[in-house]
Amino acid sequence: MQNLRALRQRIRSVQNTQKITKAMQMVAGAKLRRSQEELFAFRPYADRLSVIARRFAAAHPGFDHPLLNDGNLDAPAGLVLITSDTGLCGTYNERVFALAANFLKEFPSARVVAIGRKGSRSLIRREGIVFLKEPVSWGGKYDPADVLPFVDWMEQLFLSGQISSWYVAHTQFLSALQWKPIVPRLFPLERPESDAGFSEKLIVEPDSASVADQLLRQFVRAQFARMLLEAFTAEHSARMVAMKNATENADDMIKRLTLIRNKARQAAITKELIEVVSGAQAAMQ
């Protein structure tokens, strides 16, 4: 009976855990839907800025800007690592860090900035990597009031020659069940390719240099914001899938434990019957 009580307690414990993982799956699913809507609404804006940059390049061939030129080649590269603030999201953080680790092998002197506590505490510090600044925690939410000053800081380090280039290790959201880690370059910008299908002259005010400066700065901020939204959406997706798998595993464990409990109970009943029958036979003799 002691064994049966232990099995019942274990089944109840797994059932309670299953309730928690099921609730967390539902919460992650709700956050995923909201984040998806925000990402899908932002993507056209970022894509349109890219189109405008190409049209501007076609109308002003040979235009130049510091954000398009190589930085100080003697300075170290910079890496922004976007991970989660909380766990329970499967291999999300490990896969991003594995890609960042390969980058750091190629650029061993790179300076690192972590967005998300998991990237700074659980992964990077085990490798002894020194941060360029304290880790940033935005809780998986995009807020221009937080993001824009951060991009200003990155831009200032690049333009002042303290950082030769900036890369961002993050996840690209593909679908609710699929995402992949990537490390694109943010600074310097890729020079926009001229749009051969656009041959008209553009009239810009106050002048082309001012428009180019504003256009490229907006483009940089839009690209970084998109990276954040992609990463945050992929994080919610990874957590939802992880909690779904945990819920299903708990269900399988409950079924196995229930089968073991039933077999143990049947064995106990059989043993009691044998004892009763044996006692009756002994009394008859």
N, C-alpha and C positions, 0 to 999 in steps of 0.2 A: 504493500500500500504506500510505503514511503516513496517507491519509484514512481507510482502513479501520481502522487501529489507533486513530485518534482516535474513530471511531464506536463501536468496541468498548469503549473506556475510558468513553465517555459513557454507554453502555447499562449498564455495570456500576455506574457512579456512581448512575444513576437507580434501578437495582435495589436498591442498598444503602439509598438514601433511602426507597424503598418499604417495605423491611423495617422501618425505624424508624417510619414513619407507621402501618404496620399494627400494630406493637406498641403504640404510643401510643393507637391507636384501641381496642384491646382493654383497655388499662389504664383509659382514660376510661370505657369501657362498664361495667367492673367497679365503678368508683367511682360511676358514675351509679346502678347498681342498689342499692348500699348507701345512697346518699343519698336515693333515692326511698323506700326502705323506712322510713328515719328520718322523712322528711317526711310520708309517708302515715300513719305512726303518731302524729305530733304534731298533724296537722290536726284530728282529732276532739277533742283536748284543748282547743285554742284555740277551736274552734267551741262546745264545751260551756261554756266560760267566758263567751262572748258571750251564750249562752242564760241562764245564771245571772244575769248582769248585768241583762238585760231583766226577768227575773222579780223581781229585787230592786227594780228601778225601779218595777215595777207595784205591789209591796207597800208601797213607801215613796215615794209621789209627792212631788216637790219636794225630794228629798234633794240635798245639795250637797257638793262636794269640790273642793279646789284644782286637781286634775288635770282637772276638767271646765270650769274657768273660763278665760277668756282671760288670757294672760300679760301682762307689761309691754309695751304696744303701742309704747313708745318704744325698746325693745330690738330688736336685729336678729334675724332668723329664723335657725334653724340647719338645716343640710343634712348628712345622713349619706349618703355616696356609697359604695355597695358594689360593688366591682369585684374582679377576680381578682388573685392574687399572681403568677401566671405567664401567659405568652402562649400562642400557638398555639390560640386558641379563636375564631378567625374574627372576626366583627364584634361580639362580645359586649360588650367594653369600650366601643367607639366608640358603640354604640347607647345604652348607659346614660349615657355622658357627654353625648351630644347632647340627651337629655332633661333632664339636669341643667343644661346650658348654657342651655336655654330657661327653666328655673326661675330661674337666676341673673340672667337679663335682667329677669325680673319682680321679683326681690328682689336688687338689686345689692349691698346691704350685708350679705347673708347670710354667716354664718360656716360654714365647711366642715370636716367631719371625714371622712377617707377610710379605708375599710376595704378593704385590698388595695393592694399596691404599684403596680399598673398604673394605678389611678385617680389616685394621687398623683404618680408620677414621669413617666409617659408622656403624661398627658392634662392634668391640672389645672395643673401648673406651667408649661406652655407658655402658659397664659392669665394667668399672674401672680396667681393667687388665693392668698390667705394662709390657712393652716390655723388652725383654732381650737386644735388640739393635734396632736401628731405622729401620722402615719398608723399605723393598727392593722393588724397582719398575723396572721391566724388560719389561714392555709393552707387555706382552704376547708372547715374542720371546725368544727362547732358544739360548744362546750364551755361549760356553764353557769358554770364557775369563771372564765372569761374574760368572758363576755357579761354576767352579772349586775352586776359592778362597773361596767361600761361604761354600762349603763342607769341605775344609781344616779347616776353622774356627770351624765348627760343630765337626769335628773329634778331633781337639785340645781340645775343652771343654770336650768332652767325655773321652779322654785318660788322661787328667789332673785331672779328678775326679770332675769337677765343675758341670757336668750334668750326671745324672745316666743313662739316655737313651734318645733317640731322636725318636719322632713320627712325621709323616707328614700327615696333614689333607688336602686331595686334592680330585679331581674328577677323576674317571676312565672312560675313553672314551669307549663306547660299540658300538655305531653306530652314524650316522649323526643325529638321532632323540632320542638317548638314552644315558644316562650317570648316574653314581651313585657316591655319596661321600663315601670315605673310609678313615680310619686312620691307615695305616700300621706302623710297627716299622722299623726304619732304623738302629739305633744302640741300643744295640749290634746286630750283625748279627746272623741270625739263622744258627746254625752249619750245614754245608752241609751234607746231607745224603749220605752214601757210595753207589755207583752204583754197585749193586751185579753182573751185567752183564759184568763188566770191571775188569778183574783179572790180566792184564799184569802189569809188573813193568814199572814205568816211570823213565826215566833218565833226570834229570833236572840240569841245570847249571845257576849260579855258585853253589847253594845249595838249598835244599828244603825250608829252612826258608826264604831266599830272594825271591824265587818264590812265596811262600805263601803270603808274605807281599805285593808284587806287585799285585798279583792276587786279593786279598781281597780288596785292596784299589781301584783297577779299578772296581771291582764289585760294591762297594758302590757308586762310582760316576756314574756308568751306571744306577743303580737303581734309584738314585735321578734324573738324567737327564730324565729317562723314566717317573717318576712321574710328572715332569714339563711338558713334552710334552703331556702326557695324560690330564693334567689339562688345558693347553692352547688350545688343540684341543676341549675339552668339552666346554670351554668358547665360542669359535667361534660357536660351534653347538648351544649352548643355546641362543646366541645373534641372530643367523639366525632364529631360531624358534620363538623367541620373536618378531622380526621384521615382520616375516611372519604373525603371529597372529594379530599384530597391523595393518598391511596392510589390512587383511581380515575384521577386526573389522571396520576399516575406510570405507571400501567398503559397509558394512552393514549399517553403519550410513548414508552414502551418499544416499543409496536407501531409507531409512526411511525418511530422510529430504526432498528428492525429492518428495516422495509421499505426505508428509505434505504440501509442497509448491504447488504442483498441486491442492490439495484439496482447499487450501486457495485461489489460483488463480481462480478456478472454482466458489468458493463461492463469490469472488469479482465480477466476470463477471455476475453471477446470480443476485447479488444485483443491479448492474448497469442496467441490463435489466428490473428488476422489477421497478426501479426508472423511466426509460424511459417510460415504459408502463403506469405506474401510472400517469406520467406527461401528456402523450397523452390523456388518458381517462379524466383527469381533464380539459384539454383544449377543448375537444369535448363537455363537459357539459357546 
